[in-house]
Amino acid sequence: MLEYGNSKSAPIDRVSAGPFDSSEVIQLKPSVDFGALQIPIRDDVSLKLEVEEVSSRIVALTVDHQGSSLQLQAFSAPGSEGIWHDIRAALDSSIQSQNGKTETVVGPLGPELNAQIPTRDGSFRLAKFIGVDGPKWFLRGVISGPALADTLAMTYMIDIFRSVIVMRGVAPMPPKELLQLIAPAAAKKAIS
């Protein structure tokens, strides 16, 4: 990863095509508000919050579409430097240390990590890690399912990723801290 240094990693058209910073969005499409992330409403996807058992903290948002899934997490990042290259190197090292296999490729968003992650039963789970450095935030996606072998489905998952709006907030935060996700108001009403 040395060839990238600590430069920001983002497609050249990020400001106009996403993923977006909340300050860059002029007209909001109808969307679901999860705190740090806003996702435009789509009829053909289901949204699921992932909760850490120990802390009951929401740690990720997963978008499912026709058997494929896109897990989303947003992190704080320095304004002047990117963190995707570091995070990707750490993921690569972690997966390799578990006897998994990885390959760094360049996709529509920039560098990606294709991975074969070992499971407890001795098989492998396939995943593609994607990431974009924005202004003072980093958005990571993990794609799994049929989209890994279907170009059209993968294009759709990337489109979902690019439609995300990151609500970073202005409070100072250390780099790589998970931005807070919350259950939407409608979901809270349904629970209570």
SVG drawing of the C-alpha trace seen along z (x, -y; Angstrom):
<svg xmlns="http://www.w3.org/2000/svg" viewBox="-45 -23 50 50">
<polyline fill="none" stroke="black" stroke-width="0.4" points="0.0,0.0 3.0,-2.3 2.4,-3.4 -0.7,-5.2 0.7,-6.8 -2.0,-8.7 -3.7,-10.3 -7.5,-10.4 -9.0,-7.6 -12.2,-8.6 -13.5,-8.6 -12.8,-11.8 -16.6,-12.5 -17.4,-11.9 -18.8,-15.4 -21.3,-15.0 -21.9,-11.3 -21.4,-10.3 -21.1,-9.1 -22.0,-12.6 -21.2,-14.7 -24.3,-16.3 -22.9,-19.8 -22.8,-18.8 -26.5,-17.8 -28.7,-20.6 -31.9,-18.7 -32.6,-15.7 -34.3,-12.8 -36.8,-11.0 -34.5,-9.0 -34.2,-7.0 -32.3,-8.8 -30.0,-6.5 -28.1,-9.4 -24.6,-9.3 -26.0,-7.8 -28.9,-8.7 -30.1,-6.2 -32.4,-7.2 -35.6,-5.2 -35.7,-2.3 -38.6,0.1 -36.4,3.1 -34.1,3.2 -34.4,4.1 -32.4,2.2 -31.2,3.9 -29.3,2.4 -26.6,4.6 -26.3,4.3 -23.3,5.2 -24.6,7.6 -22.4,6.5 -23.1,2.8 -26.4,2.8 -24.8,0.2 -25.7,0.1 -22.5,0.8 -23.5,1.1 -26.3,0.8 -26.9,3.5 -28.7,3.1 -30.0,6.3 -31.0,6.6 -31.9,9.9 -29.6,12.0 -26.7,9.6 -25.8,7.4 -23.9,4.2 -22.8,3.5 -22.2,-0.2 -20.1,-1.9 -18.9,-5.5 -15.9,-6.6 -14.4,-9.9 -11.2,-10.8 -8.7,-13.7 -9.7,-16.5 -6.4,-16.4 -5.5,-12.7 -7.3,-9.5 -7.6,-6.4 -8.8,-3.8 -5.3,-2.7 -4.4,-2.0 -7.7,-0.3 -7.4,1.8 -3.9,2.9 -5.1,3.8 -8.0,5.9 -5.6,7.5 -3.2,8.5 -6.0,9.7 -7.6,11.9 -4.2,13.3 -3.3,14.1 -6.5,16.2 -5.3,18.2 -7.7,16.3 -6.9,15.0 -7.0,11.4 -6.4,9.5 -6.3,5.7 -7.9,4.6 -8.9,1.2 -12.7,0.8 -15.0,-2.1 -14.4,-3.8 -10.6,-3.2 -8.7,-0.4 -10.8,2.5 -10.0,5.6 -11.4,8.9 -11.3,11.5 -11.9,15.2 -12.5,15.1 -12.3,18.5 -15.4,19.6 -15.6,21.9 -16.7,24.8 -13.6,24.7 -15.1,23.1 -14.7,19.5 -17.0,16.5 -16.4,14.3 -16.5,10.5 -15.5,7.3 -14.4,4.4 -14.8,0.9 -14.1,-2.5 -14.2,-6.2 -12.5,-9.0 -14.7,-12.1 -14.2,-15.4 -13.5,-14.4 -15.2,-11.0 -14.6,-7.6 -17.3,-5.3 -16.7,-1.6 -18.8,1.0 -18.6,4.8 -20.4,6.5 -21.3,10.2 -23.6,12.6 -24.5,13.0 -23.2,9.5 -19.6,10.8 -20.2,12.8 -22.8,10.7 -21.7,7.4 -25.2,5.9 -25.9,6.7 -22.5,5.3 -23.2,2.1 -26.4,1.8 -24.7,2.3 -22.1,-0.3 -24.9,-2.7 -26.5,-2.2 -23.1,-2.9 -22.7,-6.1 -26.2,-7.3 -25.3,-7.4 -25.2,-10.7 -22.8,-10.9 -23.8,-13.2 -20.5,-13.7 -21.4,-16.5 -19.0,-19.1 -17.8,-17.6 -14.1,-16.8 -13.5,-13.0 -10.4,-10.9 -9.7,-9.3 -11.3,-5.9 -14.0,-6.3 -17.3,-4.8 -19.9,-7.5 -23.1,-7.0 -26.0,-5.2 -29.5,-5.4 -32.7,-3.6 -35.1,-5.8 -38.0,-7.4 -40.5,-5.1 -38.6,-2.0 -38.5,-3.3 -42.3,-3.8 -42.8,-0.3 -40.6,1.2 -42.4,-0.6"/>
</svg>
